[in-house]
Amino acid sequence: MKKEISTKNWVMILIGGDKHFLTEKEAGEVKQAIINGDKYIDLGSVFFATGQFAKLINGPDYQEAERFKHGDYKCPECKNWIPKGKQCGNCY
């Protein structure tokens, strides 16, 4: 298996909770279609009605939100992520 760095740095979330990972170019196309008032967007592998669009978020912000949602927290001192129910081993 070949390891490659992903270029999909954006997450498009639809109203039903479906998540689609997008490249910078695809995210730009989605933004432009929403601004233009297009009813549908075709990204090749994804075709959807703009009425189903909930939000477009960049990858790091999405990962942080998911970790908070699962109960992890960021240590205020060292900024490391700590799993739910654990304490930071570096600062405390």
C-alpha positions as CSV (number, residue, x, y, z in Angstrom):
1,M,0.0,0.0,0.0
2,K,1.3,3.4,-1.0
3,K,1.1,6.2,1.5
4,E,0.4,9.6,0.1
5,I,-0.4,13.0,1.7
6,S,-4.0,13.9,1.3
7,T,-4.9,17.1,-0.5
8,K,-8.5,17.0,0.9
9,N,-8.2,19.7,3.5
10,W,-11.9,20.7,3.6
11,V,-14.9,18.9,5.0
12,M,-18.4,19.6,3.5
13,I,-21.1,18.6,5.9
14,L,-24.7,18.1,4.6
15,I,-27.9,18.5,6.6
16,G,-28.2,14.8,7.2
17,G,-24.7,14.6,8.7
18,D,-23.0,13.2,5.6
19,K,-19.4,14.3,5.4
20,H,-17.4,14.7,2.2
21,F,-13.7,15.6,2.2
22,L,-12.8,18.1,-0.5
23,T,-9.6,19.6,-2.0
24,E,-9.0,23.3,-1.9
25,K,-10.3,23.6,-5.5
26,E,-13.5,21.7,-4.8
27,A,-14.1,23.8,-1.7
28,G,-13.8,26.9,-3.8
29,E,-16.3,25.5,-6.3
30,V,-18.8,24.8,-3.5
31,K,-18.4,28.3,-2.1
32,Q,-18.8,29.9,-5.5
33,A,-21.9,27.8,-6.3
34,I,-23.5,28.7,-3.0
35,I,-22.7,32.4,-3.6
36,N,-24.1,32.2,-7.2
37,G,-27.3,30.6,-5.9
38,D,-26.9,27.4,-7.9
39,K,-29.4,24.7,-7.1
40,Y,-27.0,21.8,-7.7
41,I,-23.3,21.2,-7.4
42,D,-21.4,18.5,-9.3
43,L,-17.9,17.7,-8.0
44,G,-17.5,14.5,-10.1
45,S,-17.7,12.0,-7.2
46,V,-20.3,14.0,-5.4
47,F,-23.5,15.5,-6.8
48,F,-25.9,17.2,-4.4
49,A,-28.5,19.9,-4.1
50,T,-27.3,23.1,-2.4
51,G,-30.4,22.9,-0.2
52,Q,-28.7,20.0,1.5
53,F,-25.6,22.0,2.3
54,A,-25.0,22.6,6.1
55,K,-21.4,23.9,6.3
56,L,-17.9,23.8,4.9
57,I,-15.1,23.6,7.4
58,N,-11.3,23.3,7.1
59,G,-9.7,20.1,8.2
60,P,-7.9,21.2,11.4
61,D,-11.1,22.9,12.7
62,Y,-13.1,19.8,11.9
63,Q,-10.7,17.5,13.7
64,E,-10.7,19.7,16.8
65,A,-14.5,19.9,16.9
66,E,-14.7,16.1,16.6
67,R,-12.3,15.6,19.5
68,F,-14.3,17.9,21.7
69,K,-17.5,16.1,20.7
70,H,-15.9,12.8,21.8
71,G,-15.0,14.2,25.2
72,D,-11.3,14.8,24.6
73,Y,-9.8,18.2,25.8
74,K,-6.8,20.3,25.1
75,C,-4.5,20.8,28.1
76,P,-4.3,24.6,28.7
77,E,-0.6,24.4,29.7
78,C,1.0,22.2,27.0
79,K,-1.8,22.3,24.4
80,N,-1.7,18.5,24.0
81,W,-4.9,16.5,23.4
82,I,-5.9,14.5,26.4
83,P,-8.4,11.5,26.0
84,K,-11.7,11.6,27.8
85,G,-11.4,10.7,31.5
86,K,-7.6,11.1,31.6
87,Q,-5.3,13.8,33.0
88,C,-2.4,15.4,31.3
89,G,0.8,13.5,32.2
90,N,3.1,16.3,31.1
91,C,1.8,19.2,33.3
92,Y,-0.1,17.6,36.2
